[in-house]
């Protein structure tokens, strides 16, 4: 009865170095909530840049001491550059073997895709070649109504920076994505998706999560955008949707085979910063390379991800990594960037942040000022989360199954560490 948990997403979690290639800044879609404000058709990673980045990283083995590595590919839409990705992966495998690198046979290739090109011959050949070391997530936002509200096809006007006058002319991408879900789940049975929630689509959360379960996606990772887009009353509607979702999951026993990341049993508690003071994300411990060969502490610090600030470049493929520019990230933790109100908050555990959004929204060019745009949404989630677990445990106790549930849950967590 333990909740379903993917084995692929958390591969070597905490032990693997995450290295991201921004292979293109182009995408077929113009998702309304996308944080990539500088997408374009011109900036694509040349093979020479990718090769020099790989050569630098693999020849500085002493600077990358993690036991394993995740080679990550993003865009835009990464599968627009499948030929380049295929060539990069072939080169990585050969070079890690040739150099007897400690990452040889302790690596994964990871991609998150909009799913539109998933069925194409080149993508399928790539998957077949790398299946044993490959993780792929397809983004589908839920029902056709929710998905098509935000994940729309780009138009020629959008490419020129012009906003369409008539929303009714927008073309959603749901049908183009959902047709590839069965093939994806056949190849990756533990496949997970990431759903994004913005103000406009809150009313469709419940139906969307249930729809994804019905498609055979057993793990739905879902989160609110970190940007300050929330309107008065959004938190109340959000809480109502999550409570209705909780009822549907528990009443229909969907918790036995499915998991939704909005409901986890360790959030909504106070924290002692002397004991639990780690940074939320891995900015500074990760490495991203853009199409020009610049290095970043995270993709969110590249210029195409920033609305207000200048890119935070920590080096490049020619000069290497400047550790002084990386230094601020090494002292980041919860207390160094949170206000006292956040530190003392009684439901602070599980309250997430994005380091890049913190930087972009800050009053000054600093990474030490935490944005609180999602504060009320987190508190609403905590209230609904408490409702979920109280109801589930009451049900299990009445049925005499709580002890077995908790035992299976512990065993599942151990097996997925």
N, C-alpha and C positions, 0 to 999 in steps of 0.2 A: 504493500500500500504506500510505499514511499513515493514522494513526488518525483516525476521524471526529471532527470538532469543529464545534459549533454556531456559527453566525454571529450568533445573536440574543442569547445570554446575556451576552457580553462587549462588547456594543455600546458604543463610545466609552469603553471601560474606562480609568479613570484620568483621563479628561477631562470626564466628565459628572457633574453634581450629582445626587445621589439624594435625592428629596423624597418622603416616604411619608405617605399619608393612612391613619390607622387609622379606617376607615369604620364598623366595628362591632366589638364585643367578643363577639359571638355566633357560634356554629358549630353545625352539625348533629352534629358528632362530639365525642367525649371521648377523644382519643388519650392513651394512658397515659404517653407520654414528652413530652407537650407542655409547653413552658416557660411557656406563658401560664396562670398559676395563677389569674387573676382574670377569666376569661371569664364573661360574663353576657348576658342577653337585653335589658337595659335601656339600656345605653350604646351609642347609635347617633349618628353624626355628622349634625347638622342641616345643611341646605343653607346657612343663614346663616353657620355656622361655616366651612364649606368655602370659601364665597365670600370671606369676610374674610381667610382664610389666603392664598388666591390673590392677592387685591388687595395684601396686604402684601408678598408675595414679589415680585410683578411690578413693584411701585412702588419697590422697593429694588434695582434692577438692579445698582447699583454694588457691592452687598454679595454678589452672586452672579455672579462673573466667569467661571465655568466656561463652556466653549464650548457645551456641550450640557446637556440635563437629562433625567433619567428620572423621570417621574411614576409613583410606585409606589402600589399600593392593597393593603392587607392587612386582616385581621380579627384574630381569628375567621376566618370565611369571607367574603371580599370580595364574592362574587357574590350573597350574601344582600342586598346593597345595590346591585344592578345599576342601578336607576333613578337613584340618587344618583351613582354612578360615571359613568354616561352623561351626566348633566347637568354634572358637573365637567369632563369631557373636552371637551364642547361649549363650555363657557365658557372653558376654557384656550385652545382653538384660536382662538376669536374675540378674546380679550384679547391673546394674543401677537401676533396680526396687527394688531389695532387700535393697539397701543402700539409697533409696529415693534420688538418685543423681539428681542434677538440670539438667543433660543432659538426663534424662529419657524422652523419647518421643520428644526429641529435638536433633536428631542425624541422620546421614546418613552413609551408607556404600558406599564406592566409589572404583571402580576398573577401571584400564585401561588395556586392553587386546589386544593381537595380533589377537584374534578372532578365532583361529584355533580350540580350544576345546569348543567353545561357545555352540554348539548343543548337547553336551554329556549329558547323563542322570543326572549325579551328579550336573553339572552346572545348568541345567534347574530346578532341584529340589531346589537348593539354591535360584535361582531367584524367583521361585514361593513362597517360604517361606518368602522372604524379600522384595518383590516388592515395597511395600509402602515406604520403607526407603532406596532405592537402586538407585545408579547412575552407569552406565557402559558405557565406551567409547571404541569403537573398532577402532584400528589404521589400516586404509587402505590408501595408499599413492596416489591413483588416478587410472589411467589406468593400465592395466596389464604391459605395457612397463615401466612406471615409478616405479610402485610398485616392480616389479621383478628385477629391476636394483639394488636395495639396500636390500630389505627384503627377503633374501635368507635363505633356510634351512641350518642348521648346519650340517657339515659332521663329521665323526669320526676323520678325520685329524684335523679339527678345534678344536675338543675337546682336542686334544693333543698339541694345539698351533701351528699347521702347516698350513700355508697359501696355498690354492690350487694353482697348477701351471697353470691350464687351466680354465679360466673364463667360457668357454662354457659348462663346466660340472656343473655349478651352477644351482640349482633348485629354482626358485622363489616360493613364497607362495600365490600369488594373488588368484589362483583358490580355495585354501583351505580356504581363508578368505571370498571372495565374496559370496560363497554359504550360509554363515551365516548372511549376511546383511539383507535379507528380514525378517528373524525370529527376529533379533535384533530390527529392526525398527517397527515391529508389537508389540513388548513388550515395546519398548521405542520410541514412535513416534517422540519425540524431540531429538533423539539421535544425537550426534555430533561426529566428528572425528578430529584427529590431524594429519596434514600432515607435514612432514619434508622436507626441501629443502636443498640439498647440491650442490656442484659445478657441478657434473656430470649430474644431472637431471633437471637443469634449463630449457632446451628446452621443457620440457613436462609439465610445470606448467599450462598453459592455458587449454590444453586438459584434464588434470587430474582433475582440479576443476570442469569443465563442466561435466565430467564423473561422479563425485561424486554427483553433483546435479541430474543427470539423474537417479542415483540409489535410489533417495529419501532422500539423506542426505542433509538437508536444511541448516545446519550450518557447514561450513568448516573452522576450525581453522588451520592456516598454518603459519609456521615460518622457518626462516633460522637457521641452526645450529650455535651455538655461538663460536665454535672452529675456529681456524685460518686455514681454508681449502680453502680460496677463491683465485682464479687465476685472472690474468690480463684480463680484459674484461668481467668478470662475471657480474658486475653491469650493464653494457650496455645491455647485453642479458637479464638479469633479468627485467630491466625496459621495454624492448620491449615485453616480455612475459606478464607482468602485464597490459600494455596498450592494447594489443590484447585481454586479458581477460576482461578488462573493456569494450571494444567495444562489445564483445559478450554478456556480462551480461546486458548492457544497451539497445543495439539494439534489443535484444530478450526478454526484459522485465523480465529477470530472477531476478532482484533486488526485485521484488514484493514479492517473496516467499522464497528467498534464501539470505544467507549472507556469505561473505568470509572475514576473519579477516584482510586480506591485505588492505581492503578498509574501513577505519573508518574516520569520519570527524573531529577528534580532535587531529590528529598527525601532525607533521611537523611545529610546531610553537616554538618560543623561550619561555623559562621559566624564571620566577623570583624565584631564590632559596630561597628567604625570604618568598615566598608564596606557592611554589610547590616544596618542598625539600624532599619528602618521598622516601624511598627505593623502588626499582622496585619490588622486590620479598619479600616473607615472611620468609626468612631464619632467624632463631632465634626466630620467633614467632610460627614456626611449631615445631614438634617433630618427629623424626624418630627412630625406633628401629630395630637393625639388628638381624641376626640369632644367635648371641652370647649374645644378651641382652644389647648391648651398645646403648647409646643415642647419637643422632646427632641433630644439629640445622636444618638440611635438609638432605635428602638422598644424595645429591651431595657431602656431606662431608664425606661419608663412603668410605673406602679404595677402594672398587671395582668400585667407580666412579672417581678415581683420577689417573692421569698419572704420575704426578711429585711430589706431596706433600704427607705428611703423613695425615692420617685421623684426623679429628677434633672431638674428642670424648668429650662430655660434661657431661658424667656420665654413669651410668648403672643401671640395675634393682636391684642391691644389695645395692649400696651406694647412689642412687638417683641422682638428677641433681646438678652439681656444678655450681652455678650461676656466679662464677668468670670466668669460661670458656665460659659462655654464654654472658658475659658482652660486649665484642667487638661488638656483633651483635645488641645490644640495642642502639648504637649510630650511626649505619649505616644510611646514607641518601645519596642523590645525590651528595651533595657538598663534603662530607668527603671522597669520593672515586673517584671523577672525576677530570680530569685535567681542567685547566682554559679554554682550547680550547673547551672541551665538555660543560662546564657550559655556555660559551658564544655562543655556536652554535645556529644559527638561526632556525634550524629545529630539535632541541633536543627532543621535546615532542614526545613520542612514541618510542624513541630509547631504546630498551630493553637490559638487561644484565642478566646473571646468576651468582649469588653470588659464587656458587661453582666453576664455570669456572674462575671467577675473581681470586679466591684463587689459583687455580691450575696453572694458567698462570702467576701469579705475580712473580716478581724478588725475593721476599722474602716471608716467610710464613705469609702473611697478607691478610686480607679481605678488605683492604682500597686502593687497586689498581685495577682500573676498566680496563678490557681489551676492546680494540676498534677494534677487528677483523672484526666486521660486520658494521663498520662505512659507508663504501661506499655502502653496500647493503641497509642500512637504507635510505641513501640519494636517492638512486634509487627508493626505495619504495615510498618515499615522493613525488617525481616527478610524478610517476604513479598515486599515490593517488590523487594528485591535478588534474590531467587529468580526473580521474574518476568522481570526484565530480563536476568539471566544466561542463563536458559533461552531467552528469545526471541532474543538475539543469537547464541547457539550454533546455534540452528535456522537463522537467516538466513545465517550464515557457511557452514554446511554446504550450504545451497541456493544460495549465491552471490548472495544478495539483500540483504545488509546495507547496502551502499553505496547502492543504489537506495532502500531503506527510509528511511535517514537523510536522503537528499536530498529525498524527498517529504515527510518530516516537517518539515524546515526550511521548505520552500515553503509547506506548510499553515499553519505558525505565522505566517509573514510575511503570508499572505493574510488571516489572521483577526485581525491586530493592529488 
